Amino acid sequence: METKNSMFNSALKSGLIIGAVSIVIFIIMYVADYKPVGIMMPIVIMLIGLAINIVMLVILFKNYRTQIGGFISFRDAFLYCFITLAIATLVSTIFTLLFIQFIEPNYYKSIMEAQKAYMENYLSGKVSEEQMAQTLDKLDEQAAKMTAFSSFIKSLIGGVIFDGIIALIVGAIMKKNPDVFDNASGGVI
């Protein structure tokens, strides 16, 4: 059968592919000056990114499963998916850190400014001026606390935990054990 080293190498390669696609999507959004602001838009962007990652994971996993003979246990399916997603998360998070540190240091500030403008328009006429000022002050406090490194750590930890959940689900769905009666050795009847 296959070795654990080949599983790790295949998962590493798949993780690099998914991470690279995530980076390309981030760059496209940046060049298009599309900021995840508002109430629903960050959720929509997250769900689209998640869907792309899961579809790519399933395609790459099916290819791997075919290469190793078509069967894989839940344990190995989970490990493959988890390693793949963890590598993809690490690659995209490191890219984001480097991007914010060296290419666009004001990235978070520009997102917070866009969020403040959105909140002002959204809350205008719905809340008092005092409540609006408090809300905008909270956004300013969040922007002041947000550093590239703290975001890196939060993204990495949250991403790995979320990757584990997704890997459990995809691994459970995609595992494939040989049928009991397909045993060529004769079995017990």
C-alpha distance (Angstrom), angle and dihedral (degrees) to the residues before:
residue distance angle dihedral
M1 . . .
E2 3.77 . .
T3 3.78 126.8 .
K4 3.78 127.1 -121.8
N5 3.80 88.2 -117.1
S6 3.82 91.8 60.5
M7 3.81 89.6 48.1
F8 3.80 90.2 52.2
N9 3.81 92.2 46.8
S10 3.79 91.9 49.5
A11 3.82 91.8 46.4
L12 3.80 90.1 47.7
K13 3.80 91.3 51.9
S14 3.82 91.2 47.3
G15 3.81 91.0 48.2
L16 3.79 91.1 52.2
I17 3.81 90.2 50.8
I18 3.81 93.4 50.2
G19 3.82 90.8 43.7
A20 3.81 90.8 51.5
V21 3.81 91.3 50.6
S22 3.82 89.6 50.1
I23 3.81 89.5 52.2
V24 3.80 91.7 49.7
I25 3.81 90.8 51.0
F26 3.82 90.4 49.1
I27 3.81 91.3 50.1
I28 3.81 92.2 48.4
M29 3.81 90.4 51.4
Y30 3.81 90.5 47.6
V31 3.80 94.6 48.5
A32 3.81 90.5 46.4
D33 3.84 87.3 50.9
Y34 3.79 90.4 -125.9
K35 3.79 111.4 159.0
P36 3.81 124.3 -167.9
V37 3.79 96.9 -124.2
G38 3.74 133.4 141.9
I39 3.74 130.6 45.4
M40 3.81 104.3 -70.0
M41 3.81 103.2 22.6
P42 3.85 96.8 75.2
I43 3.81 88.6 50.6
V44 3.80 92.4 48.5
I45 3.81 91.8 48.6
M46 3.80 90.8 48.5
L47 3.81 92.3 50.0
I48 3.81 92.8 48.2
G49 3.82 90.6 49.3
L50 3.80 90.6 47.2
A51 3.80 91.6 49.9
I52 3.81 91.6 50.2
N53 3.82 91.4 48.9
I54 3.80 93.6 47.9
V55 3.81 93.5 47.3
M56 3.80 90.8 49.5
L57 3.82 90.9 45.9
V58 3.80 92.1 51.9
I59 3.82 92.7 48.2
L60 3.81 93.2 47.7
F61 3.82 91.5 43.9
K62 3.81 92.6 51.1
N63 3.80 89.4 51.9
Y64 3.80 90.6 50.6
R65 3.81 92.9 46.5
T66 3.80 89.9 51.2
Q67 3.82 90.9 49.9
I68 3.80 92.1 55.1
G69 3.79 95.4 49.7
G70 3.80 104.0 -80.7
F71 3.79 98.9 -79.5
I72 3.80 130.6 93.2
S73 3.79 133.3 164.0
F74 3.78 122.6 -122.1
R75 3.81 90.2 -110.3
D76 3.79 93.3 54.8
A77 3.81 92.3 41.0
F78 3.81 90.3 52.7
L79 3.82 92.5 46.5
Y80 3.80 92.4 49.0
C81 3.82 92.6 48.8
F82 3.81 93.8 43.6
I83 3.80 94.6 48.4
T84 3.81 90.7 46.5
L85 3.80 94.2 50.1
A86 3.81 94.0 41.6
I87 3.82 90.9 52.9
A88 3.82 90.6 47.1
T89 3.81 90.3 49.9
L90 3.79 92.0 47.8
V91 3.82 93.0 49.0
S92 3.80 95.6 47.2
T93 3.82 93.1 42.8
I94 3.80 92.8 50.1
F95 3.80 89.4 48.4
T96 3.81 90.6 50.9
L97 3.81 90.9 49.4
L98 3.79 92.1 50.3
F99 3.81 91.2 44.1
I100 3.80 92.3 53.2
Q101 3.81 94.1 41.8
F102 3.80 98.8 47.0
I103 3.81 113.0 11.2
E104 3.81 106.7 34.8
P105 3.82 112.1 10.0
N106 3.82 91.2 170.8
Y107 3.81 94.3 54.6
Y108 3.81 95.9 111.1
K109 3.78 91.5 42.1
S110 3.81 91.5 54.3
I111 3.81 91.1 49.0
M112 3.80 91.3 49.8
E113 3.81 91.0 48.5
A114 3.81 90.2 51.1
Q115 3.82 89.3 47.7
K116 3.80 90.7 50.5
A117 3.81 91.2 50.9
Y118 3.80 89.6 49.0
M119 3.82 92.1 49.0
E120 3.81 92.1 48.5
N121 3.81 90.8 53.5
Y122 3.81 93.1 42.0
L123 3.81 95.9 47.7
S124 3.79 96.0 39.2
G125 3.79 107.9 122.0
K126 3.82 92.9 0.7
V127 3.79 99.0 80.7
S128 3.77 135.5 24.9
E129 3.78 121.1 -90.2
E130 3.80 89.2 -110.3
Q131 3.82 92.7 55.0
M132 3.80 90.4 46.1
A133 3.81 90.7 51.4
Q134 3.82 90.4 50.3
T135 3.79 91.3 50.3
L136 3.80 92.6 48.7
D137 3.81 90.5 46.7
K138 3.81 89.2 54.4
L139 3.80 89.2 52.8
D140 3.81 89.5 51.0
E141 3.83 90.0 50.9
Q142 3.80 90.6 50.7
A143 3.80 91.0 49.1
A144 3.81 91.0 50.8
K145 3.83 91.8 51.4
M146 3.80 93.9 46.2
T147 3.78 112.4 98.0
A148 3.77 128.2 167.7
F149 3.80 92.6 -114.6
S150 3.81 95.6 48.0
S151 3.79 89.5 48.6
F152 3.82 89.0 48.4
I153 3.80 92.2 54.1
K154 3.82 94.0 44.5
S155 3.81 91.9 47.0
L156 3.77 92.7 47.6
I157 3.81 95.7 48.0
G158 3.80 94.6 41.7
G159 3.79 91.3 43.9
V160 3.80 94.7 51.6
I161 3.81 91.9 48.5
F162 3.81 90.8 48.5
D163 3.82 89.6 45.0
G164 3.80 89.1 56.2
I165 3.79 91.4 53.9
I166 3.80 93.0 47.5
A167 3.83 90.8 45.6
L168 3.81 90.4 53.2
I169 3.79 91.8 51.7
V170 3.81 97.1 43.0
G171 3.81 92.3 41.3
A172 3.80 91.5 52.1
I173 3.79 92.1 49.0
M174 3.81 96.7 42.3
K175 3.83 100.9 42.5
K176 3.75 113.8 112.7
N177 3.77 123.2 -168.4
P178 3.81 122.7 -172.7
D179 3.79 113.8 -100.2
V180 3.79 114.7 -101.4
F181 3.81 92.9 -123.7
D182 3.84 94.6 47.0
N183 3.80 91.1 73.9
A184 3.81 108.3 128.3
S185 3.81 91.6 -156.6
G186 3.78 91.9 76.2
G187 3.80 100.5 -109.6
V188 3.76 124.9 -155.7
I189 3.77 118.8 -58.9
